[in-house]
């Protein structure tokens, strides 16, 4: 894995453009993170250098085989994250560089507080099942999930107590796909985010044989067959004329909330986020603030090729609940959640890497977060399309309207630049409680 300097993105990533940039997060200092410790000039210069967050794309972000889709995640490799700066501001103790022994990203209490979910997370979710769909096997998935949940004081979620289940796309618990360390990182991220938002939910991990649309789509169908009403998908690729067929084969599941990462390559729609049957989830940079909410968000963008996805589908019909005029077909996104690696989330992983704590970003984080919010909101009605639910709360206090930042340039500016009301990068905004996700 290579790390790149700001403004020097990598080239093609499988079916889609990608960037693995190092970000200097000066904007976070404007949000209050850079005032944690008063020091002399030399110490300040050292701290400024140390604060520069660096990250790299997870290996699954580059498909191993032609025709496979890519995961949408990045792992922080150095510098200071927003969480570390927040801790320093509270304690007055200079933050230290992250290592694998201690979490350096936002944990469950931070995410629940940021999205108004603390009360719901404590009370809701019992009996609900969130399905995580990924490719290949993570042999340490259950053990790593146990470490994450134990550290943060969440109840155990194991095969033995019936909370956790891992199956292949055929539904087998014993005949699983080949293991893959890159996708294992993605799996850990997804499982931990589902746990962070809905700690009382059951979790079903469905592992596709490979990262082709046919296998991942079959895994989505398996998740629904096994009873999941919330299905998170943190992967994507270029659109194709086959997408409408994939829609009917894999994603048309009334009564099931299917969330999909909008992508990490900036302006331009990808699939399956562009499916009219799914909730497309964009990404933000999340920081504490002095506002009543206590948090503030902007569109996540590091460079023109490393930012949350958005845009107009070339193939998918516009759903009836979308009324924006800049796209004649489906517009991406619907809602959003944190995705900027510099303001990333805490994850525990041990397969193929040094066992320990890592900070992740990318819209791979935002998709399972929103799946968890749907689960806290309760089972969708059997004939509903939950992607429409946030549109019924458009412009209300049930969603945090993101009004600053962009993910590139485009002819209809709202498709790539945040504004009051609906915009492409963040949809109608981020959750403020669960009411916008109830049908």
N, C-alpha and C positions, 0 to 999 in steps of 0.2 A: 504494500500500500504506500502510495506517495502522498506527501502533503505539499500543497502549492501555496505560493504567496498571494496576498490579496490582488485581485484584478488579473490573475493568471490562471484561469480555470483550465481544467483538463479537457480532453476532446470528447469524442462520442462515448457514451456509456450504453452498450447494447443497443436497445431499440430507441434510446432517447438521449438527449444531451444531458451532460452532467457537469458539475463543478466540484472540486475538492479543494476549496480555498481556505486559507488561514484568515480569520477575521480579527481586525483590531476593533474592539467593541467600545469605541469612544462614546457612542450614544448612551451606553449604560451609565457612564459617569454623569451625564446630564440628568439621568433619572435618580441620582443619589447614591449610586454604588461606589463612586470614586472618592467619597469623603469619609471613609471608614476610619482612617488613622492619620493623625497629623504628625509629620516627621520633617526632618531637615531636608535640604535640597537633594543631597546625595541619596537618601533613603527614598525620597519621592521618585527620583529618576529610576531607581532600581525597581520600585513597585510598579511604575508605569510599564516597564519592560515585562515584568512578570505577569502583569494583568492581561496581556495580549493572549486571548484564547486561540488555540489552534485545534484543528480536528481533521479527520480523514474519513472518506466514505467507507462504510463497512464493505467487506468483500462481496456480499451478495448484491451490492449496487452495480457491479459489473457482471452481467450474466456469464456463467461458465460455458454455456452452449448456445448456439444459434437458435433463435426462436423462443428463448426464455425471457421472462419479464424480470425486472430489477426491483429490489427492495428500496425503500426511500428513507435511509437512515445514515447518520454520521456519528462517529465516536470521537469525543474530545481527547486530544493527545497531550495537551499542555496548557500552561497559563492558568488564569483564574476565571471561574465561571460566575454567573450572576448570583448563584446561591452562596458561593464563598464570599463574595463582596457583601452580600446582604448580612451574612453572619458576622463579618468583620465590623460592619456598621453598627450592629447591635451590641457587640461585645467590646469594641474598641481595641481588639487584638488584631495585629497585622495578619492577614491570611497567608497560609503557606501553600505551596504548589501541591496539587492533588497527587495522591498516590492511591493504589488499589485497596488500601486498608480502610479507607474512610469515604463515605459518600461525599460527592462534590457537586451534585445536582439537586434539583427540587425533589422533595419527597412527597408522600401522600398528603400530609397536613398542609403543605404549601399549595399544592394543586387544588385541593378541596377549598381552601380559603380563597384562592384566586378566582375560582369559578362559582362561588356561593353554594358549595355543595357539602359543607361540613355537617349540617344537620341531616341531610338526606343520606349521606354516606354512613352515618351512625345508625340510621333507622331502616333504610330501604335496601332491597336487593335480595333478600332471603328467598330462595327457590328459583331465582332467575339464573339463566345460563348465558354467559358471553362466550361465543366461539371465536377463537383466533385461528385464522387460516394463513399458513405459511408453507414454504417448500422444504423438503428434505427433513431429516430427523435431528433433533437436539437431544442426545442421550442424557444430558444433565438438566433438562427442563424442570422436572419436578423438584429436584434437589436445590437448584438455584432459586426457584420460586419460594421454596421454604425458607431459604436464608433471607431473602428480601422481606418476606412477610414477618418473620420473626424479629428482624432488626427494627422494623417500624411498628411493632406491637399489633400487627394484624392477626386475626385468627388463622389457625393452620388451614391450608387448602391442599389436601392430599388425596391420592387414590384411595387410601384406606378409609378416610372419613366421607368419601363420596363427593367431595368438593371439586376435585381435579380429575380429568380424564384425558388421556392422549390416545389418538387413533390415527390410522392411515386414512387416505381418501376412500378406501373400501370399507372403512369402519372397523378394521382389525386392530386389536390392542397389542398384538404380538408380532405380526408381519408388518414392520414399519419401513419407511424409505431408508436409503443410505444416509449416513450422517454427513453433515456439512457444517464446518465451524463458522462460516460467514452467516448462513441462515440461522445458526444457533444464537448469534448475537441479536439478530432481528427478533427471534422468538422470545428471548429473555426480555427485550424491550417491550414487546407487545403484552406478554403475561404480566409484567410488573405494572404497566400502565392500567390495564384492566383492574388489577388488584388495588392500585392506588385510588381509583375513582369509586369503585364498587367493591369494597372489601368483603361484603356479605354474599356476593354473587358466586355461583359455581363457575368454573372455567373449563371449557372444552377446547383442547388443542387439536386441530385437524392438520395433519402433515401431508401435503401433496407429494407424489412420487418425484416430480420435478417442477420447475418453475414455468412450465408452459401454461397458456391460458386454459387449455383443455383440462390439464390436471388440477390446476388451482380452482377452476370452475367446478370440477367434479367434487373437490373438497368443500366448496361452498354449499353445494347441494347436500353433501353428506352431513354437514353441520346442521342444516335445516331439518333433514330427516331425523337426526338424533335429538331434535327438540329445541335447539338454540333459537331464541327470538332476537338475538343481537349478534351480528357477525362482522368482525373487523378484518379488513384486508389492507395490508401496508405495502403494496407493490403496484407496479404499473409499467406500461410500455406505450409505444406509438399507436395511434389509432389506425384502424384498417377497415376495409369494407365488410369484414366479417363481424364487426362489433354488434350490429343489430341482431345477428344470429346468436352471438354470445349472450346478448341481453335476454333473449327468450329461453335459452338453454340453461343459464346459470344464475341470473340475477333477478328474474321476475318472481319474487316471493312475497305476495301480499301478507301483511301481518308480521313481517320480519324487518327489523332495522339493520340494513347492511351499510356499513361505513367503509369508505375507501380513501386512501391518501391521495391528495391532489397532485403530488409529485414535487420534486426538489429542483427542477431545472428551469425555473422562472416561467415567464409568460409562454403559454402554449398548452393546449389540452392534451391529456393522455388518457388511456383506457386501462382499467375499468372505472376510473373516476368520472368519465364522461357518460357512463350508463345513466339513462333516465330513471332507473329504478333504485339507485343508490344515493346515499348522502355523501357528497364530495366534500372532503375536509381539507381546508387550507391551513396555512401555518403563520404564526405570529412570533414576535420577540416579546417576552413577558418579563416585566420588571416591577419592583415595588415602587410606590409613589406616595405622595402626601394627600392624594385624593380621598374622598369618602370611601371609595372602594378599596383603596390601599394598594392597588396594582394598576399598571398601565400597559397597553399593548400597541404595537405597530406591526405593519406587514413585515414578515421575515424576508430579508434580502441581504445576501453577502456580495453577490456580483450578478451580472446579467444572466449567468448560467447556473447560479446557485441561489435559489430562492423558491418560495412556495409557488406551486403551479396555479394557473387560471387560464381562462380563454373559452373559445367557441368550439364545440365539437363539429367535426366535418361530416358526421354520419348520424349521430343520435338525435331523434326527434325531441323537440323541446317539451318538457312535461307541462301539464296544464297549469301548475302552480307557479311557474316562472313567467314573469311578464316583462322582463327587461327587453329592450329593443335592439341592443347592439349585436346580438347573436340570433340568427334565424332558427338555429337548432339549439341543443342543450348548452347551457352556460355553466362553467366550473368557476367558483365553488358555491356551496350552500351555507356552510358555517366554517368555523376555524377553531384552533387551539394552539398552544405553544409548540413551536417546531425549531426555533433558532438554536443551534448547538451551543452558542455562547450563553443562552439562557435555558440550558437543557435540563433533562430529567435524570434522576439517579436510577441506575440499573445494576443488578448483580449478575455476573456471568462467569462461568468457569470452564466452558468447553472450547478448547483451541486457543485460549488466552490465559494469561496469569489470572488465577482465580481471585476475584475481588470486585470492587466497586468502580463503575465507569459512568460517565455522563454522556448521554445520547441526545441527538436532535434529529431534525428531518420530519417530514409529515408522516413518517412511520410512527412518531410519537402521538401526533394529533388524532389519528384515526381510532386507536383503541381508547383514547381518552373520551372521545365523543360516543363510542359504543357503550362505554361505562355510564355516561350521562343518560343515554336512552334506557339502560337497564335500571338506573335509579328512578326513572320516570314511570316505569311499569310497562306491562305487556301491551303492545299495540293491538288495536282491534283487528280481527281476522282479515278484513277486506281492505285495510288501509295500506298506504305507502308512506312509511315514516319519514322519508325524505321531504315530504310536504309539511311536516309538523312545524319546523321553524318559520316557515312562510306565514303561518297563521299568527305568529307572534312578532312579525316584522315591525320594527320601529318601536317596540315596547321595552320596558325595563327588564324583560326576561332574557334579553341578549345585550351583551356589551358591544356597542357599535365601535368598530375600529376605523379611525378616520385619518390616519397618517401612514405614509410609506407607500412603496410600490414594488412590483416585481419585474419591471421592465418597461418597455414603451409599446404603445398600440394605438390604433386609429380611434377607437372609442375608449376614452381615457379611463372610464370606470372599470373596464375589464382588467386593467393592470395597476390602477392607482386607487388607494383607499379614499373613501368619501363618506359623508353622512348618508346613511341608508345602505342600500345594497351595492356591493362591489365584487369584482371577480376574485381577488386574492383572499378575502375573508368572508364572502357571502354576506349574510345578515349579521355576522359578528360571532362572539364567543359566548358560552353559556354563563348565565347568571341565575343559578338554580336550575331546576328541572322542568319548569312549566312550558318552556318552548319546545320540549321534546316529548310532550304528551299528546296523544291523539284522541 
